[in-house]
Amino acid sequence: MRSFLLVAGFLLILMGPARAQNSNKSPGAIAREQSKAVVVVEALDERGSVTGQGSGFIATPNGAVVSNLHVVQGAASVRVKLPSGDVYKTVDLVDVDDTKDIVIIKIKGFKLPTVTLGDSDKVETGDAIVAISSPEGLTNSLSTGVISGVRRLDTHRVFQITAPISRGSSGGALFNSNGEIIGIVTSLLKSGQNINFAVPINYARGMISDQVTTSLARLQPAPVKKEVENKPLDVYDTDTPIQNQITVATRGKLGRTQQEPVFVRPDEAFALFYRLVEGIGLYTNKEPAELMRSAALVKTQDTDQIEEYSVQYLTFFTGLTMSFSKPDRLLNSVELLVTWSIEDLKNTFGEKFKKRTIGNQKILEFGKQPAGRQLIAILDGNGNVRSVKFSKAK
């Protein structure tokens, strides 16, 4: 009998990991169990017209909804649409974290469906994930992928994910393989949609409550003053429309301080970055200043040959540096400050580059680019990409 018990115990030990592995749920099962609490969040103006759309998820039965702050910022009211067809309109907020781009909205609900919150501190690179959101208002769209990296920003961590997301996904729910919320989908880096981010849910857990503390009126951006004095560049006022693919800082009323991002959507920041790259050797300092006329541009270098300006936060995750040659003050280089892996770089600019070391600095040269420009990537001591820089070819 004792031998039988020992063998049985040994078999249970062997079967334990298999049972744990089988406890993982399929994406379809996660969607069936959790998607009833994933909602569409619409920003409305004073007339009730929709000015923006994102996603969110219900965290309490009485209607605390988690989303991204940038989804509702500047709205006069918010409309929350449940998959059941129920619609709630509100101006009530529970809490806001502008650094981490988190907002808790309060709708007047009762016995609402809720998601299951997980522990984002247990997340590791390589973990399987399921993202559920409403891109372009398409309710409960599902995508799958893995955690491709855990990135440390100045103030908090973010998860880099491979699950494809699109415009309108911001504020959506990121689940682990057990069907627990581990993150808030927050942004996409570029149109390829393979470098996306989510804010760990543990940052929001302490904010979740049914107690209303403020309203959307608190988030109304202050009007931008049309002043040219004390501007770091030679700025001129104009009402001339900018091309539609760029939402300039003035329209979003962002970037007025050094700590405030110019863009909340990284794809818009990339559009501006490439617009500036196209202007290398053509733009004077006036064109970039006009494109970023509400941004806090800081002069970081001034010599007999060049004049350099930087934006600390082009988005929550990137910065920007521009240099102008003297005396003509033509745009000479544009550098995007990032925290990427080599794989991120390859996914964005391809794999054809040469490795070089200049002094103690390791760089990757992509060679001559179209229109007489050259591209390099600058690495840090750990081999991560710290910036990508386009400049006029010598």
N, C-alpha and C positions, 0 to 999 in steps of 0.2 A: 504493500500500500504506500509505503514511504517513497519507494522508487517511482511509483506512478505519479505521486504528487510532485516530485522533483522534475520529472519529465514534462508534466503539464505546466508547471511554473516556467520551465525553460522555453516551452512553446509559446506561452503567453508573452514572454519577454521578446521573443523573435517576432511575434505578430503585432506587438505594440506599435512600432513605427509604421507598419503597413496600414493599420487602422487609422493612425493619425493622418497618413497621406490620403486615405480614402475620404477623410472628413472634408477635404477641399471640395468646394462647390463649383459647378460649371457656370460659365458666364450666363447661360440661360436661366439657371436656377437663381442666381443672384438677382437678375433682372426681374424675375417673377416675384421674388420676396421683397425687394427693396425699391423698385422703381415707382411704386405708388406714392412714395414720399419725395420723389425728385420732381421739381417744379420749374415752370417758366417764370422768369422775373422780368417784367416790362417797366421801363422808366417812362413816365408821362410828364408832359409839360402842363402849364396852367390851363390849357384848353382841353386836356385829356388826350392829346395826340401822343402816339408812341414815338419817343426820341431815341430809344435804345433798348436792347434786349439781351438778357443773359439767362443764367440758370441758378438754381439753388436747391436746397433740400431741407425738409422739415425735421427738426431735432426734438421737439416736444409736442405732446398731444394737443396742447393749447395754442400752438401756432408760432413757435420761435423758428424762423427760417434763416439758414446760414447761406451767405453768398459772398461775392467779391464787392468791396467798397466801390470800385470804379464802375460797377454795373448801375448803381443807383445815385452816384454823386452828381449833383446838379439837377436832379429830378424834383418836380413839384409834388408828385405822388408816385406810388408804385402799385402795380397790379400783379398779383401772384395767381398763376393758373395751375391748378392741380390736374393730373392725368384723368381724374374722375369727371372733369368738366366743371368743377366748382371754381369760382373766381372770387378773389378777395382783393379789395383795394385798401391801401393804408398809407399813412405818413409816419407811423410809429417805429422807433428804433429802440433796441435793447442795449446794444453796445457797438463800438466802432474801434478798429485798430488800423489807422492810416498807414503805419509802417509796413504791416504785413498784408494789407489790402483785404481786410476781413470786415464784414458787417453782419450784424444779427438783426433781422427785420421781425416785427411782431404783427401777425395777422390775428383777427379775433375768431379763433377756431375752437373746436371741441371734439375730442376723440379723433383727432386727425391721424392718418398713418405717419409713422416715423421711421427713420433709418436706424440702423444699429451702429453705434459709435465704437471704433476700435482704438488701439494704442499705437500711435504713429512712432513712438520711440523704439518699437520693436521692428520697424521696417528696415530691410537690408537691400542692397543692390542685387538685382536679379530676381526679386520677388515678383510673382505674377500679379497683375492688376486688371481691374475692369473699370472703365470710366462710363458714367451715364450722365448725359446732359441734353440740352436742347439747342444744338447749332441751327441758326437761322429759323428758330421757332419749331423745329422738328422734334416734338416731344419724345423723351426717353430714347434717344439714339445711343447705341451701345458700341463701344470700341474696347479692344483688349491690347495688352502689351506687358511690359515689365518696368520695374524701377531701374533705369539705366545709370543713375547716379544720385548721390545726396550732396547737394552743393551748399556751402557755407557762405552766406552773404554777410555784410557788416553787422546786421542786427538779428538775423535769424537764418534758419535752414530752409531749403526748398528741395522737393523731389523732382529730379529730371525723369521724365517718363517717355516711353515710346508709343503709348496709345495715341492714335491720331485724334486731334481736336480741331475745331473750326470756330469761326466767329459765332458768338452766341453761347459757346460752351463755358465761358467764364462763370465761376461760381458752382459748377457742376460737381458731382460726387465721384470720388475716387475710392474704389473698394479693393480690399485684399481678397485672396482666394477663399476666405471664410465668409465673405459677404459683409464685412465690417468696414465702415468709413475710416480711411486712413489719411485722406487729404481732400483739399478743395482745389479743383482744377482752376488755374488762374490765367494762363497765357500760352500763346504759341510763339516760337521764335522766328519762324519764317514760313513761307508758303509751302515748303516741302512737308511740313507738319510731322517731322520726326524728332524735333527737339522741343519738347513741351514741358511745362512745369506745373507743380501743384504745391500748395502750402500745407504742411502737416496739420492734421486735425487737432492735435493736442494744444496748438496755439489758440484754438477757438473754444475748446471745452470749458475753460474757466469763464468765458464770456456768455455762454448759453444760459438763458433764463427767460421767464415769462414776464419779468418786470420791465415795463417801458420806462426808459430814462430820458429820452430826447426824441427829436423828430427830424425829418428830412431837411427842414429849414436850416438846421445847424450845418448841413453839408453844402449849402448853396455857395458856390465859389464867389469870392469877392470880385467886383468888376476890375478889369485891367485898366490902369491909368495910361492914357496916351501921352507919355512924356518921353523926350529924347535926351534930357539931361542925365548925367551920371551913367549913361549906357557905355558898356565896355567897348562896343564897336560903333562905327558911324552909322546909326540907324535912322531911317526916314519912315514916316507914317504913310500908309497907302491902304486903300480899300480894294486894290486889284486882286481878284480871286487867284488862288494858287491851284495848281493842277489837282484834280479830284483824288488821285491816289494818295495824296498826303493830307492828313488832318493836322494842320499846324498847331503849334502850342497855344496860340491865341484863341483858337476855336475851343479847345479844351480847358483854357484858362489854367494850365499847369506849368510847372517849371519856373515859377517866379522866384523861388528861393533855391539855394544850392542843394538842399536836402530833398527837394520835391522833383519827382520824375517829370520829364517833358511829355512823355507818352505813357499811357497805361497799357497800350497794346504793342507788343514788340514788333508785329508785322508792320505797323505804321512807322516805328522807329527805323526799321530796315529800309522802308521806302525812302525816308529822308536821307539815310546814310548813302544809299545808292544815288540819290539825286545829287548829293554833294560830291560823290566820287565822279559823276559825269561832269561836274563843273571844275575839276582840277585843271589848272592852267587857263581857265576861261572866266571863272567868277572872281570878282573883286570881293573885298570883305563885306560889301553892302548886300549881295544876294544871300549869303548864309545868314546874315543878321536879320534879313527880312523873313526868311523861312523860320527862324527861331526867335522872333522878336519879343516873346514874353519869357524866354529862357534866361536863367542866371548864368551868363557867360563870364568866366573868370579868366583874366589874363595870367598865364602861367609862365610865359617866357617872352622877353623882348630884347633882341640884339640888333646889331647893325644889319644882319642878313634876314632874320625872320621875326615874325610876331605870332605867338601861339595862344590859343584860347581853348578852354576845356569846359565841358558840362559834366558834372559829377555823376548825375543820374539821367541818362537819356531815357531809360526805362528803370524799373526796379532792379534790373539785372545787368545793365550795361551803361557805360559812359562813352564820351566822345571827345576827341581832341582834334583841332584843326590848326594848321600852320599856314601863314601867308608870307610870301617872299617880299622883300623890300628892294627898291622903293615903290614898285608897281602895285604892291599889296594884292597880288594874285594868289588864289588858293593853290597851295603847293602840295599838301598832303591831308588825308583824312584817316584818322585812326579810331577804330571801335574797340573800346575796353571791355573785355569779356572774362568769363571764367569757364573755359571749355576744356574738354578732353581732346586728344588728337582725333578720336573718332568723330566728335562733333565737327571739328575742322574739316575732315575729309568729307563728311556728309554735306557740308556747305559749299566748299570750294574745290573739291576733288582731291585725288591722291598724287598728282604729279607735282612734286616739290623736291627741293634739294636741301639737305641739312647743312648748316654752317654755324661756326662759332666765331664771334667777333668780340675779342676780349674775354669777358666772363659771360657774355650774352649769347644764348643759343637762339637761332632763328631758323625758320623754314622759308625758303624762297620759291615762289610759284612762277617766277620768270615774268617776262613781258606780257602784259595784258592788252586787250583791245584799246584803241585810241591812245597808244603811247604811254600807258601807265604800268607801274610795277606793283606787285603784291607780295608782302612778307607777313609771316606770323611770328610773334615774339613769345618765347616760352619762359616759364619760371623755373626755379631750381628743382621742382618736382616733375617737370616735363609737361605741365599743363599749359594751355594756351592762355596768355594774359591779354593779348591784343592782336588785331589784324589791321594792317596798315596799307592803304593805297597811296601812292605818291607819283609824281611826275617822273617818267623814266629819264635817266641821265644819258 
